[in-house]
Amino acid sequence: TITYYRCALFRVYIMIIRVQTKHGVKRFEVRATDTLQQLAVQIVSSLQLPNSQAIHLFRDQKRCIELQQDDLPKPISDISLHHGDMLYLDAVLSSTSSHVPMATHQDVIQDEVDNRLEEKDGKIYREINVQLCHHGPQGKCLNCAPLEPWDPKYLETRDPPIKHLSFHSHLRKLTSGIDKGKFVYLEDINCKVKKTCSDHAPWPQGICSKCQPSAITLARQVFYLW
């Protein structure tokens, strides 16, 4: 939900704008009246980039719809950005910067088989069930409508059962639904021990609950890279 700060004369709307970077998703607090330039300054400061001209922000994951330079002085509310929206970042770093340049989508070359699979919808089509379907040849119902490739009942009823999705099916599952994968993000897990704890001798001579990494629960991977 949007956070409200009540003042004597006005109300300020605080929004969370998420930015997908190569290090994971970062969240930035902005007001609806803040400009895109102010958001860019926050991003540059957080990622320690040389200047705001070194970043390119896109509305879509494939990085086809870019926010233009003309949008920088405009308020965030005027460029159709809302609370919880995700932007995708490409950073162009100079040769004098100590940071490693990020590979952009133009640098990624997919295999031909991946290009062909992306063109297909991946659905599992079923024939009309003469006993359960009570409609014409052009109609569809729950008994004959196409299934998604990750449908759990379909996978369990195969002989033998299918235990793992293909990677493309996994990606389609993440980006399906009403939000189209809007809230899907990659978590950057840090398992390092903090060596600045002053309550005991430094690691490995000592360790406590403050400086040890959080527990991680391992789970079976649901997809295979075929």
C-alpha positions in Angstrom: 0.0 0.0 0.0 1.0 3.6 -0.5 2.4 5.3 2.5 0.7 8.6 3.5 2.5 11.3 5.5 -0.1 13.8 6.9 1.0 17.4 7.1 -0.9 20.5 8.2 -1.4 21.8 4.7 -0.9 18.9 2.3 -0.5 15.2 2.0 2.6 13.6 0.4 2.3 10.3 -1.4 5.4 8.0 -1.0 5.7 5.4 -3.7 8.1 2.4 -4.1 9.7 2.1 -7.5 11.6 -1.1 -8.1 14.6 -1.2 -10.4 16.0 -4.5 -11.8 19.8 -4.4 -11.9 22.5 -7.0 -12.5 22.8 -7.3 -8.7 19.1 -8.0 -8.2 16.1 -5.7 -7.5 16.6 -2.5 -5.6 13.7 -0.4 -4.2 13.6 3.4 -4.2 11.2 5.6 -2.3 9.9 8.6 -4.3 7.1 11.0 -4.1 4.5 11.3 -6.9 5.7 14.9 -7.4 9.4 13.9 -7.7 10.9 14.1 -11.2 12.4 11.2 -13.1 15.7 13.1 -12.7 15.5 12.8 -8.9 14.9 9.1 -9.2 17.9 8.8 -11.5 20.0 10.6 -9.0 19.0 8.0 -6.3 19.9 5.1 -8.6 23.2 6.6 -9.5 24.0 7.2 -5.8 22.9 3.7 -4.7 24.9 1.9 -7.5 27.9 4.4 -7.3 27.7 5.2 -11.0 29.6 8.2 -12.4 26.5 10.2 -13.4 22.8 9.9 -14.4 23.8 10.0 -18.1 25.3 6.5 -17.6 22.0 4.8 -17.1 19.2 3.7 -19.3 15.8 2.8 -17.8 13.3 0.6 -19.6 9.7 -0.2 -18.8 9.8 -3.8 -20.1 12.1 -6.7 -19.4 13.2 -7.1 -23.0 14.4 -3.5 -22.8 12.5 -2.2 -25.9 10.5 0.7 -24.3 13.1 3.2 -22.9 12.3 6.2 -20.8 13.6 9.2 -22.8 15.8 12.1 -21.8 12.8 14.4 -22.3 11.1 12.6 -19.4 13.7 13.5 -16.9 12.2 16.9 -15.8 8.7 15.4 -15.7 7.0 14.3 -12.4 6.9 10.6 -12.0 3.1 10.7 -11.9 3.1 12.3 -15.4 5.0 9.4 -17.0 2.6 6.7 -15.9 4.8 5.3 -13.1 2.8 3.9 -10.2 3.5 2.4 -6.8 5.2 -1.0 -7.2 6.2 -0.6 -10.8 9.4 -2.2 -12.1 12.0 -0.5 -14.2 14.9 -2.3 -15.9 18.3 -0.8 -15.8 21.2 -0.8 -18.3 24.3 1.0 -17.2 26.9 2.4 -19.6 30.1 2.9 -17.7 33.1 4.9 -18.9 36.6 3.3 -19.3 37.9 5.3 -16.2 35.3 3.7 -13.9 36.3 0.9 -11.6 32.9 -0.9 -12.1 32.5 -3.8 -14.5 30.3 -2.8 -17.5 26.9 -4.5 -17.7 26.1 -6.6 -20.7 23.0 -5.2 -22.5 20.3 -7.2 -24.2 22.0 -6.4 -27.6 25.0 -8.4 -26.4 23.0 -11.6 -25.7 22.7 -14.0 -28.6 20.2 -16.8 -28.1 20.4 -20.2 -29.7 18.1 -20.8 -32.7 16.1 -23.3 -30.7 15.3 -20.7 -28.0 14.1 -18.2 -30.7 11.8 -20.9 -32.1 10.4 -21.8 -28.7 9.7 -18.2 -27.8 7.5 -17.9 -30.9 5.2 -20.7 -29.7 2.6 -20.3 -27.0 3.6 -23.6 -25.4 0.1 -24.6 -24.5 -1.1 -28.3 -24.4 -4.1 -28.7 -26.7 -6.7 -31.3 -26.0 -9.4 -32.9 -28.1 -13.1 -32.5 -27.3 -14.3 -35.1 -24.8 -17.5 -36.5 -26.2 -18.8 -37.5 -22.8 -18.0 -34.3 -20.9 -18.1 -31.6 -23.5 -21.6 -30.3 -24.4 -20.8 -27.6 -27.0 -20.1 -27.2 -30.6 -16.8 -27.9 -32.4 -15.7 -24.3 -32.1 -16.4 -24.0 -28.3 -14.1 -24.6 -25.4 -14.8 -25.7 -21.8 -12.8 -26.8 -18.8 -12.6 -30.3 -20.1 -11.0 -29.4 -23.5 -9.5 -26.0 -23.1 -5.7 -25.8 -23.6 -3.5 -26.4 -20.6 -0.5 -24.4 -19.6 2.8 -26.5 -19.8 3.2 -26.2 -16.0 -0.2 -27.5 -15.1 0.5 -29.8 -12.0 -2.4 -32.3 -12.7 -1.2 -32.8 -16.2 2.4 -33.4 -15.1 1.4 -35.9 -12.4 -0.9 -37.9 -14.7 1.9 -38.5 -17.3 3.4 -42.0 -17.5 6.0 -41.7 -16.1 5.2 -38.5 -14.2 7.0 -35.3 -15.2 9.0 -34.1 -12.2 10.7 -31.0 -13.8 9.6 -28.3 -16.1 11.6 -27.2 -19.0 13.3 -23.8 -18.5 11.0 -22.1 -21.1 8.0 -23.5 -19.2 9.4 -22.1 -16.0 9.9 -18.7 -17.5 6.4 -18.6 -18.9 5.0 -19.6 -15.5 6.9 -16.7 -13.8 5.6 -14.2 -16.4 2.0 -15.5 -16.5 -1.0 -14.2 -14.7 -2.5 -10.7 -14.4 0.8 -9.1 -13.3 2.8 -10.7 -16.2 5.7 -11.3 -13.8 5.7 -7.7 -12.5 6.6 -8.8 -9.0 9.1 -11.5 -9.9 12.6 -10.6 -8.9 16.0 -12.3 -8.4 17.2 -12.2 -4.8 20.9 -11.5 -4.3 21.8 -13.8 -1.3 24.8 -12.9 0.7 26.3 -15.7 2.9 29.4 -13.8 4.1 30.2 -13.4 7.7 30.4 -9.9 9.0 33.9 -9.2 10.2 33.2 -5.9 11.9 31.4 -7.3 15.0 32.9 -5.8 18.2 31.3 -8.2 20.7 33.9 -10.9 20.2 37.1 -11.8 18.4 37.0 -11.6 14.6 36.0 -14.6 12.6 37.1 -17.4 12.6 38.1 -17.0 16.3 34.5 -16.0 17.2 31.0 -15.7 15.8 27.6 -14.7 17.1 24.0 -14.3 15.8 24.6 -10.7 14.7 27.4 -11.5 12.3 26.6 -14.9 11.0 24.6 -15.2 7.8 21.0 -16.0 7.8 19.9 -19.7 7.5 19.1 -20.9 4.0 16.6 -23.7 3.3 17.4 -25.6 0.1 14.6 -26.8 -2.1 14.5 -29.0 -5.2 14.8 -27.1 -8.4 11.5 -27.2 -10.3 13.0 -26.9 -13.8 15.8 -28.4 -15.9 17.9 -26.7 -18.5 17.3 -29.2 -21.3 
